[in-house]
Amino acid sequence: MSTNPSSFPTHYTKLNDLAQLPWFGLKEDRLVVEDDSVGPIIDMHTHLALSFLAPPRVDLTRATGPTAHYLDIAAPFDLDRYANKNFTKADLRAIRKDMTINVLTAGGMRATHTTDNLKREMKELAIKHSVLLPIDFPRLSRNAESYLEASVDDPALISFGSVHPYASNVRAKLAAQKRAGIRGLKLHPMAQMVAPDNVRCLRLCRHCNDLGVPILFHCGPVGIEPKSGKRRCQVYRYEKVIAENPDLPVILGHSGALQMEEALSLSLRYSNVWLELSSQGLPGIRKLIDKTDPERLLYGSDWPFYHQALPLAKILIATEGDPGLRSKILWKNAARLLSL
């Protein structure tokens, strides 16, 4: 169990202020990990630029200027808050535009959401691998294919797949993606507009079980989604998938988001539930560490929504004094799950 010292500040005026913490420093005005005891790290939750309704417009592997994170690195934030509570109304408007209108173009913030920018951040923070999570519709998108192409020859990047439950030939598509190299499947009930207990989603999850493909769900309401998305993401709706597939690792992204307590309860009842910690506030992370199996906790960032250092700082604070626990959350658990 971590010592959970209270001596570290939790409110910062900008990202580089994290250099006040003992593990970080600044190099050429960029935040870096300076403590050699930190790492290696696996980030279980990242995205590249997504494309829908048109062929991909962003070259996912090209070098660009600085990454335009959705939470700007010059913006203030509080580690105690659920991460999206740090967004202003203007931030949320910009994000909606970037994820709707701009998906038809090669412009906007998403133009910087490429492997080159992700890997630069990884190198600065001792992150050895990042898991890429595509999201596809039944038709008119090919993000899983694009992510695999962007990561196929790069050992630093691990791609999950995406098959929409309402796509045709879902088992064949899942099997084809597994042959192509995916290590798991990403499902997003809000974005894909299919609840986890929908009959077609349950059928897809059974195929994942048969083929040995772990699932990482977006899990839980985050407070900024439409009402229909909120209904689909209620944590109780994930239990049927979990119970029906007891040998299948089911990763609850964001640890249930604003329904963390319900996700914690599922993890205590089912040994195949893993909790991915991105976006949780520091108090929530501490509670999960204290109450659930530390062998099934995973570090994730939700890059490019947030700089990878922001959630990393929370893990480092929460595990201060317990290097064994820190290593499990940052590396060992994910390495075991992914068979690295």
C-alpha positions in Angstrom: 0.0 0.0 0.0 1.3 3.5 -0.8 2.2 6.0 1.8 0.1 8.7 0.0 2.1 11.7 1.3 0.2 14.9 1.4 3.2 17.1 1.0 3.0 17.4 -2.8 0.9 20.3 -4.4 -2.0 19.3 -6.6 -2.9 22.6 -8.2 -0.6 23.9 -11.0 -0.8 27.0 -13.3 0.7 25.2 -16.3 2.1 21.8 -17.2 5.8 22.8 -16.7 5.0 23.5 -13.1 5.1 19.8 -12.5 8.9 20.2 -12.5 8.3 21.2 -8.9 7.8 17.5 -8.2 10.9 15.4 -7.5 10.7 13.1 -10.5 10.5 15.8 -13.2 12.6 18.6 -14.6 12.8 20.9 -17.6 14.9 20.5 -20.7 14.7 23.2 -23.4 11.5 24.3 -21.8 9.9 20.8 -22.1 8.9 18.7 -19.2 10.9 15.5 -18.8 11.4 12.7 -16.3 14.8 13.1 -14.6 14.5 10.4 -12.0 16.1 7.2 -13.4 13.9 5.1 -11.0 10.8 6.0 -12.9 10.1 3.7 -15.8 9.8 1.8 -18.0 6.2 2.7 -18.5 3.3 1.4 -20.7 0.6 3.9 -21.5 -2.6 1.9 -22.1 -4.8 4.7 -23.5 -3.7 6.9 -26.4 -5.3 8.0 -29.7 -4.0 9.3 -32.9 -6.1 11.6 -35.2 -9.4 9.8 -36.0 -11.1 10.1 -39.4 -14.8 9.5 -40.3 -17.0 9.8 -43.4 -14.0 10.5 -45.6 -10.6 8.9 -46.3 -8.0 9.7 -43.6 -6.6 13.2 -44.2 -4.0 13.4 -41.5 -0.7 11.6 -42.2 -0.4 9.8 -38.8 3.3 9.3 -39.0 4.5 12.7 -40.1 6.5 15.2 -38.0 4.6 18.4 -37.0 5.0 21.3 -34.8 4.2 21.1 -31.0 1.3 18.8 -30.0 -2.0 20.6 -29.5 -3.3 18.8 -26.5 -7.0 19.4 -25.8 -6.0 20.6 -22.4 -3.4 23.1 -23.4 0.0 22.8 -21.6 -0.3 26.5 -20.7 -3.7 25.9 -18.9 -4.1 25.5 -15.1 -5.1 22.2 -13.7 -5.8 20.4 -10.4 -4.6 16.8 -10.0 -7.4 16.2 -7.4 -10.2 16.7 -10.0 -11.5 14.3 -12.6 -9.4 15.4 -15.6 -12.1 16.9 -17.8 -13.2 19.2 -15.0 -10.1 21.3 -15.9 -11.6 22.2 -19.3 -13.2 25.6 -19.7 -16.3 26.1 -21.8 -14.1 27.5 -24.6 -12.0 24.4 -24.4 -15.0 22.1 -24.8 -16.3 24.1 -27.8 -12.9 23.8 -29.4 -12.7 20.0 -28.7 -16.2 19.5 -30.2 -15.2 21.4 -33.3 -12.0 19.4 -33.7 -13.8 16.1 -33.3 -16.6 16.9 -35.6 -16.0 19.4 -38.4 -12.3 18.9 -38.4 -12.5 15.2 -38.9 -13.2 16.0 -42.6 -10.0 18.0 -43.0 -6.3 17.7 -42.3 -6.4 20.8 -40.1 -7.2 21.7 -36.6 -5.5 20.4 -33.4 -5.9 16.9 -34.7 -3.3 17.5 -37.4 -0.7 17.3 -34.6 -2.0 14.0 -33.2 0.6 11.9 -34.9 3.0 9.1 -33.9 6.0 11.5 -34.2 4.6 13.8 -31.5 3.4 11.0 -29.3 6.8 9.3 -29.4 8.6 12.5 -28.5 6.5 12.8 -25.4 7.1 9.2 -24.6 10.8 9.5 -24.8 10.9 12.5 -22.5 8.8 10.6 -19.9 10.4 7.1 -19.9 7.3 5.6 -21.6 8.5 2.6 -23.6 5.2 1.6 -25.2 1.9 3.3 -25.9 -1.3 1.5 -26.8 -3.2 3.1 -29.7 -7.0 2.9 -29.5 -8.9 3.4 -32.7 -12.7 3.9 -33.0 -14.7 2.9 -36.1 -18.2 3.0 -37.3 -19.9 0.2 -39.2 -19.0 1.9 -42.5 -17.1 5.0 -43.7 -14.1 4.8 -41.4 -10.9 2.8 -41.3 -9.2 3.9 -38.2 -8.2 0.4 -37.1 -6.4 -0.1 -40.4 -4.8 3.3 -40.3 -3.5 2.7 -36.7 -2.1 -0.7 -37.6 -0.3 0.9 -40.6 1.1 3.6 -38.4 2.5 1.2 -35.8 3.3 -2.0 -37.7 7.1 -1.4 -37.8 7.4 0.5 -34.6 7.9 -1.5 -31.4 7.1 1.5 -29.3 3.5 1.5 -30.5 1.0 -1.3 -29.8 -2.3 -1.1 -31.7 -5.7 -2.3 -30.5 -8.4 -2.9 -33.1 -11.9 -1.6 -33.6 -14.9 -3.5 -35.0 -18.3 -1.9 -34.7 -20.9 -4.3 -33.3 -23.2 -3.4 -36.2 -20.6 -4.0 -38.9 -21.1 -6.9 -41.2 -19.0 -10.1 -40.6 -17.8 -8.9 -37.2 -16.0 -12.2 -36.4 -14.2 -12.3 -39.7 -13.1 -8.6 -39.3 -11.9 -9.2 -35.7 -10.0 -12.3 -36.8 -8.4 -10.4 -39.6 -7.3 -7.6 -37.3 -5.8 -10.1 -34.9 -3.8 -11.7 -37.7 -2.6 -8.2 -38.6 -1.3 -7.7 -35.1 -3.8 -6.1 -32.8 -3.4 -6.9 -29.1 -6.9 -6.1 -28.0 -10.2 -4.4 -29.1 -11.4 -0.9 -28.3 -15.1 -0.3 -27.7 -16.6 3.1 -27.0 -20.3 2.9 -26.2 -20.8 6.6 -26.3 -18.9 7.4 -29.6 -20.1 4.2 -31.4 -23.6 4.6 -30.1 -24.0 1.0 -28.9 -24.4 0.1 -25.2 -22.2 -2.7 -23.8 -25.3 -4.8 -23.0 -26.7 -4.5 -26.5 -27.2 -7.9 -28.0 -24.8 -7.2 -30.9 -22.1 -5.9 -28.6 -22.4 -9.0 -26.4 -22.0 -11.2 -29.5 -18.9 -9.3 -30.5 -17.5 -9.7 -27.0 -18.1 -13.4 -27.2 -16.0 -13.5 -30.4 -13.3 -11.6 -28.5 -13.4 -14.3 -25.8 -13.2 -17.1 -28.4 -10.3 -15.5 -30.2 -8.4 -14.4 -27.1 -8.7 -10.6 -27.7 -8.9 -8.4 -24.6 -11.3 -5.5 -24.6 -10.7 -2.0 -23.5 -14.0 -0.2 -23.0 -14.6 3.5 -22.5 -16.5 3.1 -19.3 -18.7 5.4 -17.3 -20.2 8.9 -17.8 -17.8 11.8 -18.0 -20.3 14.6 -17.6 -19.7 16.3 -21.0 -21.4 13.7 -23.3 -25.0 13.9 -24.6 -27.7 12.3 -22.6 -27.9 9.3 -24.9 -24.2 8.7 -24.5 -24.5 9.0 -20.8 -27.2 6.3 -20.7 -25.1 3.9 -22.8 -22.0 4.3 -20.5 -23.6 3.6 -17.2 -21.3 1.2 -15.4 -24.0 -1.3 -14.4 -24.4 -2.0 -18.2 -20.9 -3.5 -18.4 -21.6 -6.4 -16.0 -23.2 -8.7 -18.4 -20.1 -8.7 -20.7 -17.9 -9.3 -17.7 -20.0 -12.1 -16.3 -20.5 -13.9 -19.6 -16.8 -14.0 -20.4 -15.0 -14.8 -17.1 -11.7 -15.7 -18.9 -11.7 -12.5 -21.0 -9.7 -9.5 -19.7 -12.2 -6.6 -19.7 -10.5 -3.3 -19.1 -12.7 -0.5 -17.9 -11.3 2.7 -19.3 -11.2 5.7 -16.9 -12.1 3.2 -14.1 -15.7 4.0 -14.6 -15.1 7.8 -15.0 -17.6 9.6 -12.7 -19.0 6.3 -11.5 -15.6 5.0 -10.1 -17.2 3.5 -7.1 -19.4 1.2 -9.3 -16.4 0.2 -11.4 -14.5 -0.6 -8.2 -17.3 -2.8 -7.1 -17.2 -4.7 -10.4 -13.4 -5.2 -9.9 -14.0 -6.7 -6.5 -16.6 -9.1 -7.7 -15.0 -10.2 -11.0 -11.3 -11.3 -11.4 -11.3 -10.5 -15.1 -11.9 -6.8 -14.6 -9.0 -4.5 -15.1 -9.1 -0.8 -14.2 -7.4 1.8 -16.4 -6.7 4.9 -14.5 -6.7 7.8 -17.0 -8.7 10.9 -16.0 -9.3 9.8 -12.5 -8.4 12.4 -9.8 -5.7 11.7 -7.3 -8.3 10.9 -4.5 -9.9 8.3 -6.8 -6.6 6.7 -7.7 -5.6 6.4 -4.1 -8.9 4.8 -3.2 -8.6 2.3 -6.1 -5.0 1.4 -4.9 -6.2 0.9 -1.4 -9.4 -1.1 -2.2 -8.9 -3.2 -5.2 -6.3 -5.7 -6.6 -3.2 -3.7 -7.5 -2.3 -6.5 -10.0 -5.2 -5.2 -12.3 -4.5 -1.5 -12.3 -3.1 0.2 -15.4 -1.6 3.6 -16.2 -3.2 5.4 -19.1 -3.2 9.1 -20.3 -5.9 9.5 -22.9 -3.4 11.4 -25.1 -3.9 13.8 -26.9 -6.6 15.0 -24.6 -3.9 15.4 -21.9 -0.1 15.5 -21.9 1.1 12.1 -20.7 2.9 13.7 -17.7 -0.4 14.9 -16.1 -1.7 11.4 -15.2 1.8 10.1 -14.6 2.3 12.7 -11.9 -0.8 11.3 -10.1 0.5 7.8 -10.2 3.9 8.9 -8.9 2.4 10.8 -6.0 -0.1 8.0 -5.1 2.7 5.4 -5.1 5.4 7.4 -3.4 7.2 5.1 -0.9 6.1 1.9 -2.7 8.3 1.3 -5.7 6.9 -2.2 -6.2 3.4 -0.9 -6.5 4.5 1.9 -8.8 6.2 -0.7 -11.1 3.1 -2.8 -11.3 0.8 0.1 -12.3 3.3 1.7 -14.7 4.7 -1.5 -16.3 4.3 -5.0 -15.0 0.5 -5.3 -15.1 0.2 -4.1 -18.6 3.2 -6.1 -19.8 1.5 -9.2 -18.4 -1.8 -8.4 -20.0 -0.2 -7.7 -23.4 2.1 -10.7 -23.2 5.2 -8.4 -23.7 
